[in-house]
Amino acid sequence: MDQLITRPTIAEIHLDNLAFNFNSSRAFIGTSLNYIAVVKADAYGHGSVECSKRLEAAGIDWFGIALVEEGIELRNAGILKPILCFSSFWPGQESQLLEHRITPVIYQLDRAEILDEVAGRFGTTVPIHVKVDTGMGRVGVRFDEVVDFAQRLAGLSNLRVEGIMTHFAAADDLKQNEFTNLQVRRFEDAVTIFRNHGHYPTFLDLANSPGAVAHPNSRGNMVRLGGILYGLGGDVLPRGIPAPELRPVLALKTRVALVKRILRGETVGYGRTFTAPKDMNAAILPIGYEDGYGRSLSNKGSVIVRDRLTPVIGTISMDWTVIDISEVPGVREGDEVILIGESAGNMISAEDIAALTGTISYEVTCSIGRRVPRRFI
């Protein structure tokens, strides 16, 4: 059978940089802690299976996911380390948790009761982690309702509280340190309450990436590394503080599909949002917003062609992007174009794109669609 030929739009994933970021972060934060690699959302768009395999080889302790389905994918790929499902589970998934050895985060008593009943039928005790909402205002047992929750959980003999966790709302903003410290105190109070009700958790897990780097008092004995594993620290870590050295893991590339002339006064793209101020040369790129190169970059993004920064012109469409190559001599069809990455000292990062579009780097990499193949290096 002939090999399938695809368009030349790819995301390169540099697995050695991923391992470097883990080791660099561990050395900075502390080697005696337990580390969860957050690989939910397809490892922030980087490819969860291959990233997990590399991190498992590098010595990661746990993997963190959002969906039971994500955990099953990892187990089917041969991942052996413990897997923690942050978003608990949906009724009906209990046997899948047990079969695939996925540890759920629990914050609803009805979920705990369902799991306890199923564990009893299987004659086993299931480890769980309990999430306490110390101020995020999202999922978790409210910090002022922990006493009742811990007491009622103690009556479920087929569950064992292996860990207690929380999530910070503003650990990346040093101006809100007082609130972060309040969350730490609420968490410590919750741990005391659980212990007073006969629960003895092994793992105390507060800190996400910015918490682990910027707030040493929040590290407990387990931390969750998300964005910084993928080199995405520039817009999620507080500026001006010591931080681990990080290397970018993802590069987004394509090739020129077409070179054409645009005459003075002619317009480009949907809505005619760009009018040529002079006769120009343009290149058409086979990438668009379906691939994660967002429409909000229209007339403001840049790419690298032949080692030079080159502006995006016109409205980015679903499948195509147009760039101005008037100042880049010799561009031809098939030339490589870098949308995220570096060449000859010019750099475009996911953080740069996020700053242009009013978001964070996590959304940029998560948005790179599945029709963009990941090439693991």
C-alpha positions in Angstrom: 0.0 0.0 0.0 1.3 3.5 -0.9 2.4 5.6 2.1 -0.2 8.3 2.9 1.1 11.7 1.9 -0.3 14.6 4.0 0.0 18.4 3.7 3.2 19.8 5.3 1.6 21.4 8.4 3.0 19.7 11.5 3.7 20.2 15.2 7.2 19.1 16.2 7.4 17.8 19.8 10.9 17.8 21.3 10.7 15.0 23.9 14.3 15.6 25.2 13.2 19.2 26.0 10.2 17.8 27.9 12.5 15.6 30.0 14.9 18.5 30.5 12.0 20.7 31.8 10.9 18.0 34.3 14.4 17.5 35.6 15.1 21.2 35.7 11.9 21.8 37.6 12.5 18.9 40.0 16.0 20.2 40.8 14.6 23.7 41.4 11.5 22.8 43.5 12.9 19.8 45.4 14.0 16.3 44.7 12.3 14.8 47.8 8.7 15.6 46.6 6.3 13.5 44.5 5.6 14.9 41.1 2.4 14.7 39.0 2.8 15.3 35.3 -0.4 17.0 34.1 -1.1 15.4 30.7 -4.8 16.2 30.4 -6.0 17.7 27.1 -3.6 15.6 25.1 -0.7 16.9 27.2 -1.7 20.5 26.5 -1.8 19.7 22.8 1.6 18.0 22.8 0.5 14.4 22.6 -0.3 12.7 25.9 0.8 9.1 25.0 4.3 10.0 23.7 4.9 12.7 26.3 3.8 10.3 29.1 6.1 7.6 27.9 9.1 10.0 27.9 8.2 11.4 31.4 7.7 7.9 32.8 11.2 7.0 31.6 12.5 10.2 33.2 11.1 9.2 36.6 7.8 11.0 37.0 5.7 9.7 39.9 2.1 10.2 38.8 0.1 11.4 35.8 -2.8 13.8 36.0 -5.7 13.7 33.7 -9.2 15.3 33.4 -11.2 12.4 32.0 -11.4 8.7 32.8 -11.1 8.2 29.0 -7.7 9.9 29.0 -6.5 7.5 31.6 -7.7 4.5 29.7 -5.8 5.8 26.7 -2.6 5.9 28.7 -3.1 2.5 30.2 -3.8 1.0 26.8 -0.5 2.6 25.6 1.4 0.8 28.4 1.7 3.5 31.0 2.3 1.9 34.4 2.7 4.8 36.9 -0.3 5.9 39.0 -2.9 8.0 37.2 -5.0 10.6 39.1 -8.3 11.8 37.4 -8.8 15.4 38.6 -12.5 15.6 37.4 -13.6 12.6 39.4 -15.8 10.3 37.3 -19.3 10.0 35.8 -21.8 7.5 37.1 -21.2 4.3 35.2 -17.4 4.6 35.0 -16.7 3.0 38.4 -15.6 -0.4 36.9 -13.4 1.4 34.4 -11.6 3.1 37.3 -10.9 -0.2 39.0 -10.0 -2.1 35.8 -7.5 0.5 34.6 -6.2 1.4 38.1 -7.2 5.1 37.8 -7.4 7.0 41.1 -10.4 9.4 41.2 -10.5 12.8 42.8 -13.6 13.0 45.0 -15.5 16.1 46.0 -19.1 14.9 45.9 -20.5 12.5 48.5 -22.8 10.7 46.0 -19.8 9.8 43.9 -18.1 8.5 46.9 -21.1 6.4 47.8 -21.4 4.9 44.3 -17.7 4.0 44.3 -17.8 2.5 47.8 -20.7 0.3 46.7 -18.9 -0.9 43.6 -15.7 -1.5 45.5 -17.6 -3.6 48.0 -19.0 -5.8 45.3 -15.5 -6.3 44.0 -14.2 -7.0 47.5 -11.5 -4.3 47.3 -10.6 -1.0 48.9 -10.2 1.9 46.5 -7.8 4.8 47.1 -9.2 8.3 46.5 -7.9 11.8 46.6 -10.3 14.4 48.1 -10.3 17.9 46.6 -11.0 20.8 48.9 -12.1 24.2 47.5 -10.1 26.6 49.5 -11.0 29.6 47.3 -10.9 28.7 43.6 -14.7 28.6 43.6 -14.8 25.7 41.2 -15.0 22.0 42.0 -14.1 20.7 45.5 -15.6 20.4 48.9 -16.1 23.8 50.3 -13.5 24.6 53.0 -16.2 25.3 55.5 -18.0 22.0 54.8 -15.0 19.7 55.3 -16.0 18.5 58.8 -19.3 17.0 57.6 -17.7 15.6 54.4 -14.8 13.9 56.3 -17.2 12.5 58.9 -19.5 11.0 56.3 -16.6 9.7 54.2 -15.4 7.8 57.3 -18.5 5.6 57.1 -17.5 4.3 53.6 -15.4 1.3 54.5 -14.3 0.5 50.9 -12.6 3.8 50.3 -9.3 5.0 51.5 -8.3 8.7 51.5 -4.9 8.5 49.9 -4.5 12.2 49.2 -5.9 15.6 49.8 -5.6 18.4 47.2 -6.6 21.9 46.4 -6.1 24.3 43.5 -4.8 27.9 43.7 -6.7 30.8 42.1 -3.9 33.3 41.8 -0.5 31.7 42.6 0.9 33.4 39.5 0.1 36.9 40.8 2.4 37.9 43.6 0.1 40.9 44.4 -2.4 38.3 45.6 0.0 36.4 47.9 -2.3 37.1 50.9 -5.1 35.2 49.2 -2.8 32.3 48.2 -1.5 32.1 51.8 -5.1 32.0 53.0 -5.8 29.1 50.7 -2.7 27.3 52.2 -4.0 27.9 55.7 -7.5 26.6 54.8 -5.9 23.5 53.2 -3.9 22.8 56.4 -7.0 23.2 58.5 -8.8 20.7 56.2 -6.0 18.2 56.5 -6.2 18.4 60.3 -10.0 17.8 60.1 -9.5 14.7 58.0 -6.9 13.3 60.3 -9.2 14.0 63.3 -11.8 11.9 61.6 -9.6 8.9 61.0 -8.2 9.7 57.5 -4.5 9.6 57.1 -3.6 10.8 53.6 -0.2 9.9 52.2 -0.2 12.8 49.7 -0.7 16.5 50.3 -1.1 18.2 47.0 -1.6 22.0 46.8 0.7 23.5 44.2 0.3 23.8 40.4 3.2 25.1 38.3 3.2 28.7 39.6 2.5 27.6 43.1 5.4 25.1 43.1 7.8 27.7 41.8 6.8 30.9 43.5 5.3 29.6 46.9 7.6 27.2 48.7 5.1 27.0 51.6 2.6 25.4 49.2 4.6 22.4 48.1 3.2 19.9 50.6 4.8 16.6 49.5 3.3 16.4 46.0 3.2 19.1 43.3 1.5 19.2 39.9 3.6 20.3 36.9 1.6 21.4 34.0 2.6 24.2 31.7 6.3 24.4 32.8 6.8 20.8 31.7 6.1 22.0 28.1 8.2 25.1 28.5 5.2 27.4 28.9 6.4 29.4 31.8 6.6 32.9 30.3 3.0 33.9 31.0 2.1 31.6 33.9 5.0 32.2 36.2 5.4 35.5 38.1 8.0 37.7 36.5 11.2 38.7 38.2 11.5 35.7 40.5 14.0 32.8 40.4 12.6 30.0 38.2 13.8 26.8 36.6 15.4 26.9 33.2 12.8 25.8 30.6 13.0 24.9 27.0 10.2 25.0 24.4 8.8 21.6 23.6 6.5 22.4 20.6 7.3 24.0 17.3 4.5 24.6 14.7 5.6 24.6 11.1 4.2 24.5 7.6 5.4 25.2 4.1 4.5 27.8 1.4 1.7 26.5 -0.8 1.6 29.3 -3.3 3.4 32.6 -4.1 1.5 35.3 -5.8 1.3 39.0 -6.6 -1.1 41.4 -5.0 -1.4 44.8 -6.6 -1.8 48.1 -4.9 -5.4 48.7 -3.8 -6.3 45.0 -4.0 -7.7 43.3 -0.8 -7.0 40.1 0.9 -9.3 37.6 2.6 -12.8 37.5 4.1 -14.2 40.9 4.9 -11.4 42.6 2.8 -9.7 43.6 6.1 -6.3 44.2 4.4 -5.8 46.5 1.4 -2.4 46.5 -0.3 -0.7 49.9 0.1 1.6 49.0 -2.8 2.3 46.2 -5.2 3.3 43.2 -3.0 4.3 39.6 -3.0 2.3 37.2 -0.8 2.6 33.6 0.2 -0.3 31.4 1.0 0.1 28.9 3.9 -1.9 25.7 4.4 -2.9 26.4 8.0 -5.9 28.1 9.5 -8.0 28.5 12.5 -9.2 24.9 12.4 -5.6 23.9 13.0 -5.3 26.3 16.0 -3.8 29.2 14.2 -6.4 31.6 15.5 -8.5 34.0 13.5 -7.6 36.7 16.1 -4.1 36.7 14.7 -5.5 38.2 11.4 -3.4 41.3 10.4 -1.4 41.1 13.6 0.5 37.7 13.7 3.9 37.0 12.3 5.7 34.0 11.0 9.3 33.2 10.2 10.3 32.6 6.5 13.9 32.3 5.4 15.0 33.3 8.9 13.0 36.6 8.8 9.9 37.7 10.6 7.0 38.2 8.2 3.5 39.6 8.9 0.2 37.9 8.5 -2.1 39.9 6.2 -5.9 39.6 5.8 -8.3 37.5 7.8 -7.1 34.0 8.7 -9.6 31.5 7.3 -10.3 27.9 8.3 -7.6 26.3 6.1 -5.4 29.2 4.8 -3.3 32.1 6.0 -1.7 34.8 3.9 1.6 36.5 4.6 3.5 39.4 3.1 6.8 38.3 1.7 7.6 41.6 -0.1 10.7 42.1 2.1 11.9 38.5 1.9 13.6 37.8 -1.4 13.6 34.5 -3.1 10.6 32.8 -1.3 9.4 29.8 -3.2 6.7 27.2 -2.9 7.8 24.5 -0.5 9.8 26.9 1.7 9.5 26.1 5.4 7.5 28.5 7.5 7.7 28.6 11.3 4.6 29.8 13.2 5.9 28.7 16.7 9.6 28.2 17.0 13.0 29.8 16.3 15.3 30.4 13.4 18.5 32.5 13.2 17.8 34.3 16.4 14.2 35.1 15.6 11.7 33.5 18.0 7.9 33.2 18.1 6.7 31.5 21.2 3.2 30.3 22.3 3.4 33.1 24.9 4.0 35.7 22.2 0.9 34.5 20.3 -1.1 34.5 23.6 -0.1 38.1 24.3 -1.3 39.1 20.9 -4.7 37.4 21.3 -5.4 38.1 24.9 -5.1 34.6 26.3 -2.5 32.3 27.8 0.0 30.0 26.1 -1.9 26.9 27.4 -4.9 27.8 25.1 -2.6 28.3 22.2 -1.0 24.8 22.3 -4.3 23.1 23.3 -6.0 24.7 20.3 -3.7 23.0 17.7 -6.1 20.6 16.1 -5.8 16.9 15.7 -5.5 17.3 11.9 -2.1 18.7 12.6 0.2 15.7 12.9 2.6 15.6 15.9 6.1 14.6 14.9 8.0 13.4 18.0 11.7 14.2 18.0 
